[in-house]
Amino acid sequence: MLASGLNGQTKVVGPELDKDTIVRAYARWAPVYDLVFGAVFEHGRRAAIDAAERIGGRILEVGVGTGISLPEYNSRNRLFGVDISEPMLRKAEERVATLGLHNVEGLSVMDAERLSFPDESFDVVVAQYVVTTVPNPEATLDEFARVLKPGGEIVLVSRVGAEAGLRRTLEQWFAPTASRLGWRTEFPWDRYTRWVAGQVDMRLIERRPMPPLGHFSLIRFGKVADDAAREQRLEAHAHG
């Protein structure tokens, strides 16, 4: 199914997720999330933290979940974590208190599509395994860009759907079950490229496959730092 997207673009709307389904799904995952996914996603988690710390400063982690990433950041960075799941955040609060993570400024229940922060509040926005689990990924990416300072980066670890072959067939077959679990299996790379093409001050820096089996990618978007570069991009957008 097709729908009119942001900036007048057309985007693919597949079997989309609703917020209530996501909240219920992650409430069920909260007690076992670290056990089930901690080791599986360790490589991607470490890659995202390393990328974020190349810039450092004030870092927002969206979809912080149980806070499994928080102890791995350098204590020089200031961290704020948000998640839509209150049970997940309770686990994160316990972790912060137990480990004495004084560089964590706060943890808050928050919708990724409507972040309660002023514009240009963070040096880095990190979202691991989040973009394919929200009802409106493009609106979520817009929010990440809004709260990001010029010169900063959005760092994602995210599923990228197969374009063809057996994995594509399996993704289509598993899609209804995956949506009940709180995520999508089908998510083509061109959703990211269409989004960044519609942004005046964002650019794609990197896409790198991540384990397990390359189903996920580290994706980095940078926000233009200076007015001259921004004016050039505005002009380019104006002319097509």
C-alpha positions as CSV (number, residue, x, y, z in Angstrom):
1,M,0.0,0.0,0.0
2,L,1.3,3.5,-0.8
3,A,0.8,6.7,1.1
4,S,1.9,10.3,0.8
5,G,5.0,10.7,2.9
6,L,6.9,13.6,4.4
7,N,8.1,16.4,2.0
8,G,5.5,15.3,-0.5
9,Q,7.2,12.0,-1.2
10,T,5.5,8.7,-1.6
11,K,6.5,6.0,0.8
12,V,5.7,2.3,1.1
13,V,3.4,1.4,4.0
14,G,3.5,-2.3,4.6
15,P,2.1,-4.2,7.6
16,E,2.5,-1.2,9.9
17,L,2.7,-1.3,13.7
18,D,0.4,0.4,16.2
19,K,1.6,1.9,19.4
20,D,-0.5,-0.3,21.7
21,T,0.9,-3.5,20.2
22,I,4.4,-2.2,20.7
23,V,3.9,-1.3,24.3
24,R,2.3,-4.6,25.1
25,A,5.1,-6.5,23.3
26,Y,7.9,-4.8,25.1
27,A,6.2,-5.2,28.4
28,R,6.4,-8.9,27.8
29,W,10.0,-8.7,26.7
30,A,11.2,-6.7,29.7
31,P,11.9,-9.5,32.1
32,V,13.9,-11.6,29.6
33,Y,15.2,-9.0,27.1
34,D,18.8,-9.0,28.3
35,L,19.0,-12.8,28.4
36,V,17.5,-13.3,25.0
37,F,19.0,-10.4,23.1
38,G,22.1,-9.2,25.1
39,A,24.6,-11.5,23.4
40,V,22.9,-11.6,20.0
41,F,23.0,-7.8,19.7
42,E,26.4,-7.2,21.4
43,H,28.4,-6.5,18.3
44,G,25.9,-3.9,17.0
45,R,25.6,-2.3,20.4
46,R,29.3,-1.9,20.7
47,A,29.6,-0.5,17.1
48,A,26.9,2.1,17.9
49,I,28.6,3.2,21.1
50,D,31.9,3.5,19.3
51,A,30.4,5.6,16.6
52,A,28.6,7.8,19.1
53,E,31.8,8.4,21.1
54,R,33.7,9.6,18.1
55,I,31.7,12.8,18.7
56,G,30.7,12.4,22.3
57,G,29.2,15.1,24.5
58,R,25.4,14.9,25.3
59,I,24.0,11.6,23.9
60,L,20.3,10.7,23.6
61,E,19.6,7.0,23.4
62,V,16.1,6.4,22.0
63,G,14.7,2.9,22.8
64,V,17.1,2.6,25.7
65,G,15.1,-0.4,26.9
66,T,16.6,-2.0,30.0
67,G,19.7,0.3,29.8
68,I,22.0,-2.5,28.7
69,S,24.1,-0.1,26.7
70,L,24.5,2.6,29.4
71,P,27.4,1.2,31.4
72,E,29.4,0.8,28.1
73,Y,29.6,4.5,27.4
74,N,32.6,6.5,28.6
75,S,31.7,8.3,31.8
76,R,32.7,11.6,30.2
77,N,29.6,11.5,28.1
78,R,26.3,12.8,29.4
79,L,23.5,10.3,28.6
80,F,19.7,10.6,28.5
81,G,17.6,7.5,27.8
82,V,14.0,7.3,26.6
83,D,11.7,4.4,25.8
84,I,8.0,3.9,25.2
85,S,8.0,0.9,27.6
86,E,7.7,1.7,31.3
87,P,8.6,-1.9,32.4
88,M,11.8,-1.7,30.3
89,L,12.7,1.7,31.9
90,R,12.2,0.3,35.4
91,K,14.9,-2.2,34.6
92,A,17.1,0.7,33.3
93,E,16.5,2.7,36.4
94,E,17.6,-0.3,38.5
95,R,20.7,-0.7,36.4
96,V,21.7,3.0,36.7
97,A,21.2,2.9,40.5
98,T,23.0,-0.4,41.1
99,L,26.0,0.7,39.0
100,G,26.1,4.3,40.1
101,L,26.0,5.7,36.6
102,H,26.2,9.4,37.5
103,N,26.6,10.4,33.9
104,V,23.0,9.4,33.1
105,E,21.1,12.7,33.3
106,G,17.7,11.0,33.1
107,L,15.4,8.2,31.9
108,S,11.9,9.0,30.7
109,V,8.9,7.3,29.1
110,M,8.6,9.0,25.7
111,D,7.3,8.4,22.3
112,A,10.1,8.5,19.7
113,E,7.8,10.3,17.2
114,R,7.2,13.1,19.7
115,L,10.4,13.7,21.7
116,S,9.9,16.3,24.5
117,F,13.2,18.1,24.0
118,P,14.0,21.5,22.4
119,D,15.6,21.7,19.0
120,E,19.3,21.0,18.8
121,S,19.6,19.5,22.3
122,F,22.0,16.6,21.7
123,D,25.4,16.0,20.1
124,V,24.4,12.4,19.1
125,V,21.2,10.5,18.9
126,V,21.6,6.7,19.1
127,A,18.8,4.3,18.3
128,Q,19.5,0.6,18.3
129,Y,17.0,-1.8,16.8
130,V,14.3,1.0,17.1
131,V,13.4,2.5,13.7
132,T,11.7,-0.7,12.4
133,T,9.7,-1.0,15.6
134,V,7.9,2.3,15.5
135,P,4.6,3.1,13.8
136,N,6.0,5.9,11.7
137,P,9.7,5.5,11.0
138,E,10.0,8.7,8.9
139,A,8.4,10.9,11.6
140,T,10.8,9.3,14.1
141,L,13.8,10.1,12.0
142,D,12.5,13.7,11.7
143,E,12.5,13.9,15.4
144,F,16.0,12.6,15.7
145,A,17.1,15.3,13.2
146,R,15.2,18.0,15.0
147,V,16.8,17.4,18.4
148,L,20.3,16.9,16.9
149,K,22.8,19.8,17.0
150,P,24.6,20.9,13.8
151,G,27.7,18.8,13.4
152,G,26.1,15.9,15.3
153,E,25.2,12.4,14.1
154,I,22.3,10.1,14.2
155,V,23.6,6.6,14.9
156,L,21.3,3.7,14.1
157,V,21.6,-0.1,14.3
158,S,18.6,-1.2,12.3
159,R,17.2,-4.0,10.2
160,V,17.4,-3.6,6.5
161,G,15.1,-5.9,4.5
162,A,16.3,-8.1,1.7
163,E,15.6,-7.0,-1.8
164,A,15.2,-10.5,-3.3
165,G,15.9,-14.2,-2.7
166,L,15.1,-16.6,0.1
167,R,15.5,-14.1,2.9
168,R,13.0,-11.8,1.2
169,T,10.5,-14.7,1.0
170,L,11.1,-15.6,4.6
171,E,10.6,-12.0,5.7
172,Q,7.3,-11.8,3.9
173,W,6.1,-15.0,5.4
174,F,7.1,-14.1,9.0
175,A,5.8,-10.5,8.8
176,P,2.4,-11.0,10.5
177,T,4.0,-12.8,13.5
178,A,6.8,-10.3,13.7
179,S,4.3,-7.4,14.0
180,R,2.7,-9.1,17.0
181,L,6.1,-9.3,18.6
182,G,6.7,-5.6,18.1
183,W,8.9,-5.3,15.0
184,R,9.0,-5.5,11.2
185,T,10.8,-8.0,9.1
186,E,10.3,-6.0,5.8
187,F,12.0,-2.7,5.7
188,P,13.8,-1.7,2.5
189,W,16.9,0.4,2.4
190,D,15.2,2.9,0.1
191,R,13.0,4.1,3.0
192,Y,16.2,5.5,4.5
193,T,17.5,6.9,1.3
194,R,14.2,8.6,0.5
195,W,14.1,10.1,4.0
196,V,17.6,11.6,3.8
197,A,17.0,12.9,0.3
198,G,14.2,14.9,1.6
199,Q,16.2,16.5,4.4
200,V,18.0,19.9,3.8
201,D,20.6,19.5,6.5
202,M,21.2,15.7,6.8
203,R,23.5,13.4,4.9
204,L,24.3,9.7,4.9
205,I,27.7,9.0,6.3
206,E,27.9,5.3,6.5
207,R,26.1,2.0,6.1
208,R,27.8,-1.1,7.4
209,P,26.4,-4.6,7.8
210,M,26.2,-6.0,11.3
211,P,25.9,-9.5,12.7
212,P,24.0,-11.7,13.0
213,L,24.2,-12.7,9.3
214,G,24.1,-9.1,8.0
215,H,20.4,-8.7,8.7
216,F,21.2,-5.4,10.5
217,S,23.3,-2.4,9.5
218,L,25.1,0.4,11.4
219,I,23.7,3.5,9.7
220,R,25.1,7.0,10.4
221,F,23.5,10.3,9.3
222,G,25.3,13.6,9.9
223,K,23.8,17.1,10.3
224,V,25.4,19.9,8.3
225,A,27.4,22.0,10.7
226,D,27.7,25.4,9.0
227,D,25.4,27.9,7.3
228,A,27.2,28.0,4.0
229,A,26.9,24.2,3.5
230,R,23.2,24.4,4.5
231,E,22.6,27.1,2.0
232,Q,24.2,25.0,-0.7
233,R,21.9,22.1,0.1
234,L,18.8,24.4,0.2
235,E,19.7,25.6,-3.3
236,A,20.2,22.1,-4.5
237,H,16.9,21.0,-3.1
238,A,15.2,24.1,-4.7
239,H,16.5,23.1,-8.1
240,G,15.4,19.6,-8.0
